[in-house]
Amino acid sequence: MTIKTCLITGTLTGAMLIAGTAHADQDDWPESFTMGTASQGGTYYVYGSGWANMIADELDISGGGEVTGGPVQNLALVHEGDVAFGMATMGPAAQAEAGESPLAPGVPLNNACAMFPMYETPFSITTLSDSGITSISEIPDGASIGFGPAGSTSDSYFPEILKTLGVEFDRQNGGWNDLGGQLQDGLIDVIAFAAGIPIPAVSQLEVQTDVNIIEFTEEEQAKVLEEFPVSEFMIPADTYETLEEDARAVAMWNFAIAGCDLPEDFVYEVTRITMENNDKMRDIHRSAEFSIPENMKYNTVLPFHPGAARWFEENGYDIDDDMIR
């Protein structure tokens, strides 16, 4: 053969080898995937469903979001392999790792690995303006308070937070949209939200009626920070039409999680697409402005999936060996 023929043949052979390798790398990838979110009307559902659609389009496989009870259930579903991916706050994640999940007491749910940072979940309170409630201390004894779906982050932590602040209440559960309707119909007095902002159900309420978004006082915030795994947070005034200035709150970080036994290359690609396309993520939900690589440092609970860890380390983010599965 001539040198030219050898070069062409070699190039074609190399291309075929590369294509074959890429195909082989995907042989163990799932044909479809599901992202565990939370109830409709909450940020998890909007963020998770939009993210799943983006990943499905980019990888040309079938995928979508699934309504769940939120972080506590997502950790169990991912651990059991019932869904590939999920969304979780760090409080429930720590409980699951320690075998203290309310869904499986005494059983460590340790087959869920961290994938990438999402955003902080503020704890906030909403009432109707005509309720006359303008502060936490004004919530009357026996008030009916909606805490979101059973097992959600809000349901797991907000009742205890309010008890610590001296509030006595009648506890109600339900999806955020359902609770918004109940609040508007006068069936409940308050909704205690724990969700990324802006919360779709609150934005919808603002359109339909006048609401009060209640902030924590400095003393209330300090007391909650001392008792619970949360951090200081200010809800920006431009989050809702109702707010005239930033509102004091507390918050807990959220991370996307993946089954630890998912193929490394698959999770690497999912992480890469997410972390390198923040503009598309922000189009899905405004809270995704915090879904950036720098915020991976806020996971101190779950080991990272090796595929996710590989992307972070390739891009200059150090992860301790004991924090990689």
C-alpha positions in Angstrom: 0.0 0.0 0.0 1.1 3.6 -0.6 1.8 5.8 2.4 -1.4 7.8 1.6 -3.4 4.6 1.6 -1.8 3.5 4.9 -2.6 6.9 6.5 -6.3 6.7 5.3 -6.6 3.1 6.5 -5.0 3.9 9.8 -7.3 7.0 10.3 -10.4 5.0 9.5 -9.3 2.1 11.8 -8.6 4.6 14.6 -12.0 6.2 14.2 -13.6 2.8 14.2 -11.8 1.9 17.4 -12.8 5.1 19.1 -16.4 4.6 18.0 -16.3 1.0 19.2 -14.8 2.1 22.6 -17.5 4.7 23.0 -20.2 2.2 22.2 -18.6 -0.4 24.6 -18.5 2.2 27.4 -22.3 2.6 27.1 -23.2 -1.1 26.9 -24.0 -1.1 30.6 -25.9 2.2 30.6 -29.6 2.0 31.5 -32.0 2.3 28.6 -34.1 4.8 30.7 -33.9 6.5 34.0 -36.2 8.2 36.6 -35.5 11.1 38.9 -37.3 11.1 42.2 -38.6 14.6 42.9 -41.5 15.5 45.3 -45.1 16.8 45.1 -46.4 18.9 42.3 -46.4 22.6 43.2 -42.9 22.4 44.8 -39.5 23.3 43.5 -38.2 19.7 43.5 -40.9 18.7 41.0 -40.2 21.6 38.6 -36.4 21.3 38.9 -36.2 17.5 38.9 -38.6 17.0 36.0 -36.9 19.7 33.9 -33.5 18.3 34.7 -34.5 14.8 33.7 -35.8 16.0 30.4 -32.6 17.9 29.7 -30.4 14.9 30.4 -32.7 12.6 28.4 -32.4 14.9 25.4 -28.6 15.3 25.7 -27.9 11.6 26.1 -30.7 10.5 23.7 -32.3 8.1 26.2 -35.6 8.0 27.9 -35.9 9.7 31.2 -38.3 11.7 33.4 -39.3 13.0 36.8 -41.5 11.0 39.2 -43.7 12.5 42.0 -42.6 11.2 45.4 -42.8 12.1 49.0 -39.6 14.1 48.8 -36.1 13.6 50.2 -36.7 10.9 52.8 -38.5 8.7 50.3 -36.0 9.6 47.5 -33.1 8.3 49.6 -34.9 5.0 50.1 -36.0 4.7 46.5 -32.4 5.4 45.2 -30.9 3.0 47.8 -33.3 0.2 46.7 -32.7 0.9 43.0 -36.3 1.8 42.4 -35.2 5.1 40.8 -31.8 5.9 39.4 -31.6 9.5 40.7 -33.2 11.5 43.4 -33.1 14.8 45.2 -32.3 15.1 48.9 -31.5 17.7 51.6 -28.5 17.0 53.8 -30.5 16.5 57.0 -32.5 13.5 55.8 -29.3 12.3 54.0 -27.4 12.2 57.3 -30.3 10.3 58.9 -30.4 7.8 56.1 -26.6 7.2 56.2 -26.8 6.7 60.0 -29.7 4.2 59.8 -32.1 6.7 61.3 -34.5 7.2 58.4 -38.1 7.2 59.5 -38.8 4.8 56.6 -36.2 2.2 57.7 -35.3 2.7 61.4 -32.0 0.9 62.2 -31.2 0.2 58.5 -28.4 2.3 56.9 -29.6 3.5 53.5 -26.1 3.7 52.1 -26.5 2.9 48.5 -27.3 6.5 47.6 -24.3 8.6 46.5 -24.0 12.4 46.0 -23.8 13.6 42.4 -23.9 17.4 42.3 -25.1 20.5 44.4 -28.5 21.9 43.7 -29.4 24.8 46.0 -30.3 25.7 49.5 -33.8 25.0 50.8 -35.1 27.9 52.9 -37.7 27.3 55.6 -40.4 29.9 55.2 -44.0 30.5 56.4 -47.0 31.8 54.4 -50.4 32.8 55.5 -53.3 34.8 54.0 -53.1 38.5 54.8 -56.6 38.5 56.2 -55.5 36.0 58.9 -53.8 38.8 60.7 -50.7 36.7 61.3 -47.6 38.7 60.7 -45.0 36.9 62.8 -44.3 33.4 64.1 -45.3 34.5 67.7 -48.7 35.5 66.4 -49.6 32.0 65.1 -52.4 31.1 67.5 -52.4 27.9 69.6 -54.0 25.1 67.7 -53.6 26.7 64.3 -53.8 24.2 61.5 -50.5 24.1 59.7 -49.6 22.3 56.4 -46.1 20.9 56.4 -46.1 19.4 52.9 -46.0 15.7 52.0 -45.4 13.2 54.8 -41.7 12.4 55.0 -40.6 15.6 53.1 -37.9 17.8 54.5 -40.5 20.3 55.7 -42.5 17.6 57.4 -39.4 16.1 59.0 -38.0 19.4 60.4 -40.4 22.2 60.4 -42.8 20.8 63.1 -39.9 20.4 65.5 -38.6 23.9 64.6 -41.9 25.5 65.4 -42.2 23.5 68.6 -38.8 24.8 69.6 -40.2 28.3 69.0 -43.2 27.7 71.2 -45.8 27.2 68.6 -48.7 24.7 69.3 -50.4 23.5 66.2 -52.6 21.0 64.4 -50.4 19.2 61.9 -51.6 18.6 58.3 -49.9 17.0 55.4 -50.4 17.2 51.6 -48.9 18.2 48.3 -47.9 21.9 48.1 -50.6 22.7 45.5 -53.3 21.0 47.6 -52.2 22.9 50.7 -52.2 26.1 48.8 -55.8 25.5 47.8 -56.7 24.6 51.4 -55.1 27.8 52.7 -57.0 29.9 50.1 -60.3 28.1 51.1 -59.7 28.7 54.8 -59.3 25.0 55.6 -55.8 25.5 57.1 -54.3 28.6 58.7 -50.6 28.5 57.7 -48.3 26.7 55.3 -44.7 25.9 56.5 -42.7 25.5 53.4 -39.2 24.0 52.9 -38.5 24.3 49.2 -36.2 26.1 46.8 -37.3 29.6 45.9 -39.4 30.9 44.3 -41.8 28.2 45.5 -44.4 27.7 42.6 -47.3 27.3 45.0 -46.5 30.6 46.8 -46.1 32.4 43.4 -49.5 31.0 42.4 -51.1 32.1 45.7 -49.8 35.7 45.2 -51.6 35.8 41.9 -54.9 34.7 43.4 -54.9 36.4 46.8 -53.0 38.6 49.3 -50.5 36.7 51.4 -48.1 37.3 54.2 -44.6 35.7 54.0 -43.4 35.6 57.5 -39.7 35.9 58.4 -37.8 34.7 61.5 -36.8 37.2 64.1 -33.0 37.4 64.9 -33.7 35.6 68.2 -35.8 32.9 66.5 -33.2 32.4 63.8 -30.4 32.0 66.4 -32.4 29.5 68.5 -33.1 27.4 65.4 -29.5 27.5 64.2 -28.4 26.2 67.6 -30.8 23.3 67.6 -31.0 22.1 64.0 -28.6 21.3 61.0 -29.5 24.5 59.1 -27.7 27.7 58.2 -28.6 31.4 58.0 -30.5 32.5 54.9 -32.1 35.7 53.5 -34.9 35.3 51.0 -34.3 38.1 48.5 -37.0 40.7 48.2 -37.3 40.2 44.5 -38.3 36.5 45.0 -41.9 37.3 45.5 -44.2 40.3 44.7 -45.3 40.3 48.3 -41.9 40.9 49.8 -40.8 44.5 50.1 -37.4 43.7 51.7 -35.2 40.6 52.3 -36.8 38.1 54.7 -34.7 36.3 57.4 -34.9 32.5 57.3 -32.9 29.4 57.8 -31.9 26.9 55.1 -30.6 23.4 54.3 -28.5 22.3 51.3 -29.8 20.0 48.6 -27.8 17.6 46.4 -28.8 15.4 43.5 -28.1 11.7 44.4 -27.5 8.6 42.3 -27.5 4.9 42.9 -24.0 4.1 43.9 -24.0 1.0 41.6 -24.9 3.0 38.5 -22.1 2.8 35.8 -19.3 5.3 36.4 -19.3 6.6 32.8 -23.0 7.2 32.9 -22.9 9.3 36.0 -19.8 11.1 34.8 -21.7 12.2 31.7 -24.8 13.2 33.6 -22.7 15.3 36.0 -20.7 16.8 33.2 -23.9 17.9 31.3 -25.4 19.4 34.4 -22.3 21.3 35.7 -21.3 22.6 32.2 -24.8 23.9 31.3 -25.9 26.2 34.1 -27.6 28.5 31.6 -30.0 25.6 30.6 -30.4 24.7 34.3 -31.4 28.3 35.2 -34.0 28.1 32.4 -35.5 25.1 34.2 -35.7 26.9 37.6 -34.2 30.1 39.0 -32.8 28.3 42.0 -30.4 26.5 39.7 -28.1 29.5 39.8 -26.6 27.8 42.8 -26.2 24.5 41.0 -22.5 25.2 40.3 -19.4 23.1 40.9 -18.1 25.4 43.7 -21.0 24.4 45.9 -20.0 20.7 45.9 -18.1 21.6 49.2 -21.4 21.8 51.1 -21.8 18.0 50.9 -20.2 16.7 54.1 -22.6 13.7 54.5 -22.8 11.4 51.5 -19.9 9.9 49.6 -19.7 11.1 46.0 -20.4 8.6 43.2 -17.1 7.8 41.5 -18.4 9.1 38.2 -19.3 12.4 39.7 -16.1 12.6 41.7 -14.1 12.0 38.5 -15.7 15.1 36.8 -15.1 17.3 39.8 -11.5 16.2 40.2 -10.8 16.6 36.5 -12.0 20.2 36.9 -9.9 21.1 39.8 -12.2 20.3 42.8 -10.5 18.1 45.4 -12.5 15.4 47.2 -11.1 13.4 50.1 -10.7 9.7 49.3 -13.1 8.8 52.2 -15.8 10.9 50.5 -15.7 8.9 47.3 -17.6 5.6 47.1 
